[in-house]
């Protein structure tokens, strides 16, 4: 549904292949600052899509005078904030794999994952604040984003089948979209010092994050069997699920029953043209905010 704009961003992995290669060098270096954190290095290098970095580089002014160290270290730290949040997510969801490989929790256990996630989070924020010591705007935005991510994770645990779509949307904006928002803002602001341009980029990043989350939620209901759907197995309340309730009057009490017929019914409804059109209409304002800006 929103795959066009997501694929457009992902296609830039080729355009920024050199930048992404250098980024991995900085991520490795940051983890090796502390010998204990070096245990995390192999897991951090299970890279995923690096979408936050791509958005950062997309918004970076080509002829910026900012130092190479600041440019790369900034986004490396943002990626590590995201990685720290994944360590905690894997504990909460008991994920034994992450990005097609064994997760940290699978190898070292729940207690170590929680502690390492906490230590990494604190170390990364400390490094970020030192790097941007003379820029209160950037420091405050980073701290606000970290708080938003944590609060969004808390809201996610309190979503139920009776929650409103707006509550779920708020959770997604905080938990998922805030780091996209920050990445876009930093790419534009650090390289241009143009606050208005950076503000517009940040809004686009926030909107992109919402669409990205919705797209992933739909994709999770594309698996052939219910055991392969993480959201269905863990009973995660997602935006598409609540729209099914509101648009098709789908009885979400069925969602509590983990079986193939219920999964197939949800999957079928989510992929009907009627639902796709309805969902796009509900989220179209976010799509418009993104496509109205250069770079998207």
C-alpha positions in Angstrom: 0.0 0.0 0.0 2.7 2.4 1.0 5.4 0.3 -0.5 6.2 2.8 -3.2 7.6 5.4 -0.9 9.3 2.9 1.4 11.0 1.2 -1.6 12.0 4.6 -2.9 13.9 5.2 0.3 15.3 1.7 0.5 16.6 2.0 -3.1 19.0 4.6 -1.9 21.1 2.0 -0.2 22.9 1.9 -3.5 23.3 5.7 -3.7 24.8 5.8 -0.1 26.7 2.5 -0.2 30.0 4.3 0.6 28.5 6.3 3.4 26.9 3.2 4.9 30.2 1.4 4.7 31.9 4.2 6.6 29.1 4.2 9.1 29.8 0.6 10.0 33.3 1.5 10.9 32.1 4.2 13.3 29.5 1.9 14.9 32.3 -0.7 15.5 34.5 2.0 17.0 31.9 3.3 19.4 31.2 -0.2 20.7 34.9 -0.9 21.2 35.2 2.3 23.4 34.1 0.0 26.2 35.5 -3.5 26.3 32.4 -4.9 27.8 30.2 -3.4 25.0 32.4 -5.2 22.4 30.2 -8.3 23.1 27.5 -6.4 21.3 29.5 -5.7 18.1 28.5 -8.9 16.2 24.8 -8.3 16.9 25.0 -4.6 15.9 26.5 -5.6 12.6 23.4 -7.7 11.7 22.5 -4.4 10.0 19.0 -4.6 9.0 18.0 -1.9 6.4 19.7 1.1 8.1 16.7 3.2 7.1 17.4 5.8 9.7 20.9 6.3 8.3 19.5 6.5 4.7 17.1 9.2 5.8 19.9 11.1 7.5 22.1 11.0 4.5 19.2 11.9 2.2 18.7 15.1 4.2 22.4 15.9 4.4 23.5 19.0 2.4 26.1 18.0 -0.1 28.5 20.8 0.5 28.2 21.0 4.2 31.3 22.2 6.2 30.5 19.8 9.1 33.4 17.6 10.0 33.5 13.9 8.9 33.7 12.8 12.5 30.6 14.7 13.5 28.7 13.6 10.4 29.2 9.9 10.9 29.5 9.6 14.6 26.1 11.3 15.0 24.1 8.8 12.9 26.2 5.9 14.3 25.0 6.9 17.8 21.4 7.1 16.6 21.7 3.6 15.2 23.0 2.4 18.5 20.1 4.0 20.4 17.9 2.0 18.1 19.9 -1.1 18.7 19.7 -0.6 22.5 15.9 -0.5 22.2 15.9 -3.7 20.2 17.8 -5.5 23.0 14.9 -4.7 25.3 12.3 -5.5 22.6 13.7 -9.0 22.2 13.5 -9.6 26.0 9.9 -8.4 26.1 8.9 -10.5 23.0 11.3 -13.4 23.8 12.7 -13.2 20.3 15.3 -15.9 19.7 16.2 -14.4 16.3 16.9 -11.0 15.0 17.5 -10.1 11.4 17.8 -13.8 10.4 20.4 -14.6 13.0 20.5 -15.5 16.7 19.5 -12.6 19.0 21.5 -11.4 21.9 18.9 -12.7 24.3 19.1 -16.1 22.7 22.9 -16.3 23.3 23.3 -14.4 26.7 19.8 -14.6 28.3 17.2 -12.2 29.4 19.1 -10.6 32.4 22.3 -9.9 30.4 20.2 -8.4 27.6 18.4 -6.0 29.9 21.7 -4.9 31.5 23.5 -4.5 28.2 20.6 -2.6 26.8 20.6 -0.2 29.7 24.4 0.3 29.7 24.5 0.8 25.9 21.6 3.3 26.1 23.4 5.4 28.8 26.8 5.2 27.1 25.4 6.3 23.7 23.5 9.2 25.1 26.6 10.3 27.0 28.6 10.2 23.8 25.9 12.1 21.9 25.7 14.9 24.5 29.5 15.2 24.5 29.7 15.3 20.7 27.1 18.1 20.5 28.0 19.8 23.8 27.6 23.3 22.3 24.3 22.8 20.6 21.4 22.7 23.1 18.8 22.3 20.4 20.3 19.1 19.1 21.0 17.7 22.6 17.4 18.4 23.7 15.9 16.9 20.6 17.9 13.7 21.2 16.9 13.5 24.8 13.2 14.1 23.9 13.4 11.4 21.3 14.9 8.8 23.8 12.1 9.6 26.2 9.5 9.3 23.4 10.8 5.9 22.4 10.6 4.6 25.9 7.2 6.0 26.6 5.9 4.6 23.3 7.2 1.1 24.3 5.2 1.5 27.6 2.0 2.6 25.7 2.4 -0.5 23.5 2.1 -2.8 26.5 -1.2 -1.2 27.5 -3.0 -1.4 24.1 -6.0 -3.7 24.1 -8.7 -4.8 21.6 -10.7 -1.9 23.0 -8.1 0.7 22.4 -8.8 3.5 19.8 -7.0 3.8 16.5 -5.7 7.1 17.7 -4.1 5.5 20.8 -2.3 3.0 18.6 -1.2 5.8 16.2 0.2 7.8 19.1 2.2 4.7 20.2 3.6 4.2 16.8 4.5 7.9 16.5 6.4 7.7 19.8 8.0 4.3 19.7 8.8 3.8 16.0 8.7 7.2 14.3 10.6 9.3 16.7 14.0 8.0 15.6 13.1 8.5 12.0 12.0 12.1 12.9 15.3 12.7 14.7 17.4 11.2 11.8 15.8 13.5 9.2 16.1 16.5 11.5 19.8 16.0 12.3 20.7 15.3 8.6 19.1 18.6 7.5 20.0 20.8 10.5 23.6 19.8 11.2 24.5 20.1 7.5 22.6 23.4 6.8 21.9 25.1 10.1 18.5 25.9 8.6 15.9 25.2 11.3 12.8 25.6 9.1 14.1 23.2 6.6 15.1 20.7 9.3 11.7 21.1 10.9 10.0 20.1 7.6 12.3 17.2 7.2 11.5 16.0 10.8 7.8 16.1 10.1 8.4 14.0 7.0 10.4 11.6 9.0 7.7 11.2 11.6 5.1 10.6 8.8 7.4 8.1 7.1 7.8 6.2 10.4 4.0 5.9 10.8 3.6 4.6 7.2 6.6 2.3 7.7 5.1 0.8 10.8 1.7 0.3 9.2 3.3 -1.3 6.2 5.3 -3.7 8.4 2.1 -4.5 10.4 0.3 -5.5 7.2 3.3 -7.6 6.0 3.3 -9.5 9.3 -0.1 -10.9 8.2 1.2 -12.2 4.9 2.8 -15.4 6.2 1.2 -18.7 5.2 0.7 -19.9 8.7 -0.2 -18.2 12.0 3.0 -19.5 13.7 5.1 -17.3 11.4 3.2 -14.1 12.3 4.9 -12.5 15.2 2.1 -10.0 15.9 -0.6 -12.7 15.8 1.3 -15.1 18.0 2.2 -12.4 20.6 -1.2 -10.8 20.4 0.2 -7.4 19.5 -2.5 -4.8 18.9 -1.5 -3.0 15.7 -3.0 -0.2 13.6 -4.4 -2.5 10.8 -6.1 -4.7 13.4 -7.9 -1.7 14.9 -8.9 -0.5 11.4 -10.4 -3.9 10.7 -12.5 -3.5 13.8 -13.6 0.0 12.9 -14.2 -0.6 9.1 -15.3 -4.3 8.9 -16.7 -4.5 12.5 -14.4 -7.4 12.9 -14.9 -9.0 16.3 -11.4 -8.6 17.9 -12.3 -11.0 20.7 -11.5 -13.7 18.1 -8.0 -12.4 18.2 -7.4 -14.0 21.6 -7.8 -17.4 20.0 -4.6 -18.5 18.4 -5.6 -20.7 15.5 -5.3 -20.9 11.7 -8.9 -20.0 10.8 -8.8 -16.8 12.8 -5.4 -15.9 11.3 -6.7 -16.6 7.8 -9.8 -14.5 8.3 -7.7 -11.5 9.5 -5.2 -12.0 6.7 -7.9 -12.1 4.0 -9.7 -9.0 5.3 -6.4 -7.0 5.5 -5.6 -7.7 1.9 -9.0 -6.9 0.4 -9.1 -3.9 -2.0 -11.8 -2.3 0.2 -9.6 -2.3 3.3 -6.5 -1.1 1.4 -8.5 1.9 0.0 -9.9 2.6 3.5 -6.5 2.4 5.2 -4.9 4.6 2.6 -7.6 7.2 3.0 -7.1 7.2 6.8 -3.3 7.6 6.5 -3.3 9.7 3.3 -2.4 12.9 5.1 0.9 11.4 6.2 1.7 10.3 2.7 1.0 13.8 1.4 3.3 15.4 3.9 6.2 13.2 2.8 5.7 13.4 -1.0 5.4 17.2 -0.9 9.0 17.5 0.2 12.2 17.2 -1.8 14.1 14.0 -1.3 11.0 11.9 -0.9 
